[in-house]
């Protein structure tokens, strides 16, 4: 059992929990994730390790409440426990002295980017962070990013914060005006795909963190397979980060929609059991709570 030490709302439908997990904290590296199960009969879901504190033996998890399991996770409070947490899993982000790095995040993608930012800065890289969302209140951890990054650029669809427009427009401006050595993007599939198309003409090294359906996180089930340069890879043991220019984003998008109806039915059952005591949400797609 893993005890929850702190819970906090960080954005609409986005929560943060700090969990007592000394082993995971001690071995976690930027880019790693965990697979957790709330209770004995619960679904296993992957969540990025958004931060870790080796002194106190804790890990921080950010998650978007978009499906039954993440909504149930959001009902837990300080003092409650999570049945299982397996990790750290996945390959760590390749961190070295690159020079000027750009991190691009959409929504909950910030959870993955923050430890990468800290690791890059420890290697004395200069880092520009571009965070995008539909509106200002949906931008996650902008203050924390500002404390660590050399520069933070905000983009919103409605212009409520930063520039009005897309993260790709801001990325294009940065590339053209300040030479970049590497780009890392985390967020919705189509956002990451668009980032890959921006950087492709420049032959600019670009990594994306993928969030396919994942069950046990050790490569045994094969649920998280993705198409990379025409070859099947398992995101849990060979990722979650891959070369953006080699990812088949269209296939990934189709696979993420496989269980949309089942998730909607599961969410409906969950709300019925809550009997009005739990907040409800519109289930817009599957696995929004994934490695991002």
FINU-737540 format. One record per residue (C-alpha): residue number from 1; residue in three letters; x, y, z. Coordinates in Angstrom, 3 decimals, always signed. Layout:
BEGIN
NUM Ala X Y Z
...
***
This chain:
BEGIN
1 Unk +0.000 +0.000 +0.000
2 Unk +1.188 +3.506 -0.860
3 Unk -0.027 +6.288 +1.396
4 Unk -1.147 +9.622 -0.054
5 Unk +0.506 +12.496 +1.823
6 Unk -1.010 +15.440 -0.044
7 Unk -3.716 +16.194 -2.599
8 Unk -4.251 +19.401 -4.545
9 Unk -6.244 +20.716 -7.478
10 Unk -3.906 +22.408 -9.959
11 Unk -6.312 +23.110 -12.848
12 Unk -9.907 +22.254 -13.804
13 Unk -10.098 +18.444 -13.697
14 Unk -6.351 +18.163 -13.074
15 Unk -5.189 +16.990 -9.645
16 Unk -1.846 +16.503 -7.952
17 Unk -1.071 +13.861 -5.368
18 Unk +2.126 +13.308 -3.403
19 Unk +2.662 +9.659 -2.500
20 Unk +5.009 +7.952 -0.058
21 Unk +7.061 +5.708 -2.370
22 Unk +10.732 +5.650 -1.262
23 Unk +11.970 +2.996 -3.727
24 Unk +10.356 +4.680 -6.739
25 Unk +11.590 +8.094 -5.649
26 Unk +15.151 +6.859 -5.164
27 Unk +15.394 +5.346 -8.643
28 Unk +13.209 +7.723 -10.693
29 Unk +14.720 +9.606 -13.598
30 Unk +13.276 +12.222 -15.938
31 Unk +10.898 +10.564 -18.390
32 Unk +10.035 +7.596 -16.153
33 Unk +6.481 +6.663 -15.236
34 Unk +4.592 +4.341 -12.902
35 Unk +1.658 +2.002 -13.368
36 Unk -0.788 +2.159 -10.489
37 Unk -3.862 +0.279 -9.352
38 Unk -6.132 +1.994 -6.837
39 Unk -7.579 -1.189 -5.333
40 Unk -7.529 -4.942 -5.841
41 Unk -10.129 -4.880 -8.630
42 Unk -8.976 -1.623 -10.170
43 Unk -7.722 -0.850 -13.668
44 Unk -3.999 -0.370 -14.130
45 Unk -3.108 +3.053 -15.516
46 Unk +0.238 +4.700 -16.367
47 Unk +1.098 +8.097 -14.898
48 Unk +4.259 +10.135 -15.360
49 Unk +6.414 +10.830 -12.325
50 Unk +6.028 +14.603 -12.398
51 Unk +8.507 +15.143 -9.564
52 Unk +10.322 +13.185 -6.876
53 Unk +11.860 +13.979 -3.508
54 Unk +14.539 +11.494 -2.499
55 Unk +15.023 +13.125 +0.907
56 Unk +11.402 +12.504 +1.878
57 Unk +10.903 +9.407 -0.261
58 Unk +7.946 +10.809 -2.196
59 Unk +6.784 +11.062 -5.788
60 Unk +4.404 +13.599 -7.280
61 Unk +1.767 +12.524 -9.797
62 Unk -0.398 +14.804 -11.928
63 Unk -3.470 +13.378 -13.613
64 Unk -6.428 +14.562 -15.642
65 Unk -9.800 +13.241 -14.509
66 Unk -11.152 +12.005 -17.807
67 Unk -12.075 +8.351 -17.210
68 Unk -13.438 +6.204 -14.394
69 Unk -10.085 +5.335 -12.831
70 Unk -8.698 +8.861 -12.805
71 Unk -11.975 +10.199 -11.420
72 Unk -11.870 +7.564 -8.703
73 Unk -8.250 +8.504 -8.002
74 Unk -9.437 +12.086 -7.645
75 Unk -11.803 +11.096 -4.820
76 Unk -8.907 +9.938 -2.627
77 Unk -7.681 +12.273 +0.069
78 Unk -4.641 +12.740 +2.304
79 Unk -4.218 +9.617 +4.425
80 Unk -5.830 +7.289 +1.890
81 Unk -3.765 +4.605 +0.167
82 Unk -3.194 +3.303 -3.360
83 Unk -3.055 -0.503 -3.629
84 Unk -0.176 -0.849 -6.120
85 Unk +2.432 +1.399 -7.686
86 Unk +4.944 -0.266 -10.008
87 Unk +7.950 +1.687 -11.155
88 Unk +9.919 +3.537 -12.170
89 Unk +9.188 +2.211 -15.652
90 Unk +10.259 +3.127 -19.165
91 Unk +13.520 +4.547 -20.448
92 Unk +14.722 +7.797 -18.958
93 Unk +15.013 +10.834 -21.212
94 Unk +18.466 +11.061 -22.848
95 Unk +19.814 +14.076 -20.983
96 Unk +23.171 +15.643 -21.776
97 Unk +24.697 +19.032 -22.557
98 Unk +22.884 +19.939 -25.785
99 Unk +22.842 +23.734 -25.723
100 Unk +19.514 +25.388 -26.473
101 Unk +16.616 +22.988 -25.844
102 Unk +12.910 +23.602 -26.411
103 Unk +10.209 +21.778 -24.466
104 Unk +6.678 +21.943 -25.875
105 Unk +3.745 +20.933 -23.689
106 Unk +0.013 +20.795 -24.139
107 Unk -2.280 +20.503 -21.115
108 Unk -1.346 +17.654 -18.787
109 Unk +1.796 +17.115 -20.882
110 Unk +3.454 +19.492 -18.433
111 Unk +3.642 +16.586 -15.964
112 Unk +6.177 +14.864 -18.179
113 Unk +8.105 +18.000 -19.119
114 Unk +8.858 +19.314 -15.632
115 Unk +11.366 +16.621 -14.529
116 Unk +12.942 +16.772 -17.986
117 Unk +13.355 +20.527 -17.591
118 Unk +15.070 +20.096 -14.233
119 Unk +17.397 +17.419 -15.597
120 Unk +18.365 +19.534 -18.618
121 Unk +19.084 +22.560 -16.456
122 Unk +21.273 +20.440 -14.162
123 Unk +23.377 +19.728 -17.260
124 Unk +23.635 +23.494 -17.837
125 Unk +21.437 +23.578 -20.919
126 Unk +19.540 +26.703 -21.886
127 Unk +15.873 +25.746 -22.001
128 Unk +12.868 +27.448 -23.566
129 Unk +9.497 +26.041 -22.514
130 Unk +6.348 +26.518 -24.601
131 Unk +3.096 +25.680 -22.802
132 Unk -0.257 +25.699 -24.573
133 Unk -3.905 +25.209 -23.632
134 Unk -7.377 +26.282 -24.666
135 Unk -7.473 +28.958 -21.975
136 Unk -5.250 +30.307 -19.179
137 Unk -6.779 +28.301 -16.324
138 Unk -5.907 +25.051 -18.109
139 Unk -2.165 +25.777 -18.238
140 Unk -0.479 +23.474 -15.727
141 Unk +2.406 +24.544 -13.445
142 Unk +3.372 +27.689 -15.349
143 Unk +4.837 +29.213 -12.177
144 Unk +6.991 +26.174 -11.445
145 Unk +8.296 +26.135 -15.012
146 Unk +9.141 +29.828 -14.751
147 Unk +11.253 +29.151 -11.670
148 Unk +13.503 +26.685 -13.531
149 Unk +13.428 +27.466 -17.259
150 Unk +15.393 +30.248 -18.951
151 Unk +12.249 +31.330 -20.770
152 Unk +8.587 +30.303 -20.713
153 Unk +6.238 +31.111 -23.597
154 Unk +2.494 +30.675 -23.169
155 Unk -0.042 +30.152 -25.938
156 Unk -3.821 +29.924 -25.574
157 Unk -6.577 +29.358 -28.082
158 Unk -8.571 +32.296 -26.697
159 Unk -5.642 +34.655 -26.046
160 Unk -6.280 +34.761 -22.286
161 Unk -2.566 +34.180 -21.574
162 Unk +0.525 +34.713 -23.706
163 Unk +0.020 +34.781 -27.450
164 Unk -3.216 +33.732 -29.068
165 Unk -2.615 +30.710 -31.240
166 Unk -0.892 +27.347 -31.273
167 Unk +2.295 +26.063 -29.657
168 Unk +3.593 +25.223 -33.134
169 Unk +3.474 +28.891 -34.144
170 Unk +5.544 +29.846 -31.107
171 Unk +7.937 +26.966 -31.812
172 Unk +8.406 +28.107 -35.410
173 Unk +9.346 +31.600 -34.205
174 Unk +11.864 +30.253 -31.690
175 Unk +13.546 +27.992 -34.246
176 Unk +13.871 +30.808 -36.782
177 Unk +15.281 +33.324 -34.302
178 Unk +17.341 +31.293 -31.841
179 Unk +19.137 +28.097 -33.016
180 Unk +17.779 +24.989 -31.297
181 Unk +19.580 +21.673 -30.736
182 Unk +16.694 +19.466 -29.595
183 Unk +12.902 +19.651 -29.155
184 Unk +10.863 +17.507 -26.779
185 Unk +7.075 +17.588 -27.076
186 Unk +4.393 +16.088 -24.847
187 Unk +0.661 +16.536 -25.217
188 Unk -2.290 +15.547 -27.400
189 Unk -1.407 +13.311 -30.339
190 Unk -2.209 +15.848 -33.024
191 Unk -0.176 +18.506 -31.229
192 Unk +2.879 +16.255 -31.125
193 Unk +2.351 +15.353 -34.771
194 Unk +2.195 +19.039 -35.684
195 Unk +5.408 +19.720 -33.751
196 Unk +7.109 +16.935 -35.712
197 Unk +6.071 +18.556 -38.985
198 Unk +7.440 +21.933 -37.872
199 Unk +10.851 +20.506 -36.999
200 Unk +11.140 +18.040 -39.909
201 Unk +12.337 +20.569 -42.558
202 Unk +15.122 +21.628 -40.193
203 Unk +16.200 +18.024 -39.568
204 Unk +15.944 +18.995 -35.909
205 Unk +16.128 +16.163 -33.369
206 Unk +12.623 +15.861 -31.899
207 Unk +11.376 +13.478 -29.229
208 Unk +7.767 +12.831 -28.228
209 Unk +6.401 +10.925 -25.235
210 Unk +3.633 +8.551 -26.300
211 Unk +0.647 +7.376 -24.278
212 Unk -0.844 +4.270 -25.905
213 Unk -3.150 +1.894 -24.040
214 Unk -0.991 +0.262 -21.371
215 Unk -1.812 -2.553 -18.955
216 Unk +1.083 -3.983 -16.970
217 Unk +4.056 -1.929 -18.125
218 Unk +6.628 -4.688 -18.646
219 Unk +6.107 -5.637 -22.308
220 Unk +4.268 -8.889 -21.604
221 Unk +0.766 -7.908 -22.757
222 Unk +1.668 -6.010 -25.933
223 Unk -1.160 -3.529 -25.458
224 Unk +1.116 -0.495 -25.803
225 Unk +2.567 -1.345 -29.211
226 Unk +3.250 +1.587 -31.495
227 Unk +4.528 +1.860 -35.062
228 Unk +7.960 +3.489 -35.199
229 Unk +9.607 +3.724 -38.634
230 Unk +7.491 +0.789 -39.799
231 Unk +8.496 -1.426 -36.874
232 Unk +6.429 -2.415 -33.846
233 Unk +7.748 -1.084 -30.555
234 Unk +6.407 -1.386 -27.020
235 Unk +6.077 +2.031 -25.382
236 Unk +6.382 +0.636 -21.866
237 Unk +9.852 -0.921 -22.282
238 Unk +11.211 +0.773 -25.413
239 Unk +9.741 +4.208 -24.749
240 Unk +7.777 +6.147 -23.820
241 Unk +9.891 +8.596 -25.829
242 Unk +10.513 +8.078 -29.529
243 Unk +11.838 +10.012 -32.512
244 Unk +8.870 +12.158 -33.537
245 Unk +9.735 +11.912 -37.216
246 Unk +9.365 +8.120 -37.110
247 Unk +6.044 +7.828 -35.245
248 Unk +2.892 +6.687 -37.073
249 Unk +0.554 +9.136 -35.340
250 Unk -2.501 +8.098 -37.354
251 Unk -2.239 +4.488 -36.195
252 Unk -1.659 +5.641 -32.619
253 Unk -4.799 +7.805 -32.737
254 Unk -6.877 +4.861 -33.969
255 Unk -5.591 +2.554 -31.245
256 Unk -6.350 +5.101 -28.535
257 Unk -9.991 +5.079 -29.615
258 Unk -10.467 +1.300 -29.409
259 Unk -12.091 +1.294 -25.968
260 Unk -13.995 +4.566 -26.058
261 Unk -17.413 +2.893 -25.741
262 Unk -16.266 +0.617 -22.917
263 Unk -14.785 +3.544 -21.012
264 Unk -17.984 +5.549 -21.438
265 Unk -20.017 +2.632 -20.066
266 Unk -17.614 +2.213 -17.157
267 Unk -17.852 +5.930 -16.373
268 Unk -21.647 +5.729 -16.485
269 Unk -21.623 +2.870 -13.972
270 Unk -19.202 +4.775 -11.729
271 Unk -21.422 +7.865 -11.655
272 Unk -24.436 +5.725 -10.875
273 Unk -22.673 +4.192 -7.869
274 Unk -21.686 +7.658 -6.686
275 Unk -25.380 +8.584 -6.525
276 Unk -24.657 +12.264 -7.061
277 Unk -21.887 +12.438 -4.464
278 Unk -19.111 +12.476 -7.059
279 Unk -18.620 +15.140 -9.704
280 Unk -19.344 +13.999 -13.218
281 Unk -17.414 +14.531 -16.417
282 Unk -17.900 +14.103 -20.111
283 Unk -15.763 +11.235 -21.354
284 Unk -14.289 +12.550 -24.596
285 Unk -11.887 +9.726 -25.441
286 Unk -9.776 +6.938 -24.092
287 Unk -6.550 +7.051 -22.130
288 Unk -6.398 +10.794 -21.635
289 Unk -4.869 +9.964 -18.266
290 Unk -1.903 +8.164 -19.775
291 Unk +1.858 +8.626 -19.671
292 Unk +1.412 +12.317 -20.327
***
